[in-house]
Amino acid sequence: MNPILGIDFGAARIGIAISDELQLLAHPLETIAGGKNAVARITEIVREKKIAKVVAGVPRNMDGSFGAAANKALQFVEKLRAVVSCQVVTWDERLTTVAAHRELREAGRKTRETRGYVDQVAAQMILQGYLDWQRQAATVEEMPR
């Protein structure tokens, strides 16, 4: 199987994570600058790494509605869908960046030190959530009826 790419979209920085070839574990990959070159860099990664699917986090509000940040993420997803050769799906990423900051703090990293890395960890959490869901859905399908 080819790996899956996870994206934590932000206007300033975009975190990227990648799965292993078995699509079981997500790993931080890189942080890219937000802006006009972001789509081109992600397209390059998709081609270089032979990505099977892209999972983009969409930060819904706590009530499940879409706010300004979610709408910007969805616009970014549409730009990606127009240029990448694989499927691009969205994933609810409520509080992922908050959880990433907490994980890094608990690991003894100071907030200032983690600025370029926290987005990768958030992307890793988005992707791992998707991978776990995908594996669970496959297990349910295999169960005898």
HELIX and SHEET records of a PDB file:
HELIX    1   1 ALA A   38  LYS A   49  1                                  12    
HELIX    2   2 ALA A   68  VAL A   83  1                                  16    
HELIX    3   3 THR A   96  GLU A  106  1                                  11    
HELIX    4   4 THR A  111  THR A  114  5                                   4    
HELIX    5   5 VAL A  118  GLU A  142  1                                  25    
SHEET    1   A 5 ALA A  26  ALA A  33  0                                        
SHEET    2   A 5 ARG A  13  SER A  19 -1                                        
SHEET    3   A 5 ILE A   4  ASP A   8 -1                                        
SHEET    4   A 5 LYS A  53  VAL A  58  1                                        
SHEET    5   A 5 GLN A  87  ASP A  92  1                                        
END                                                                             
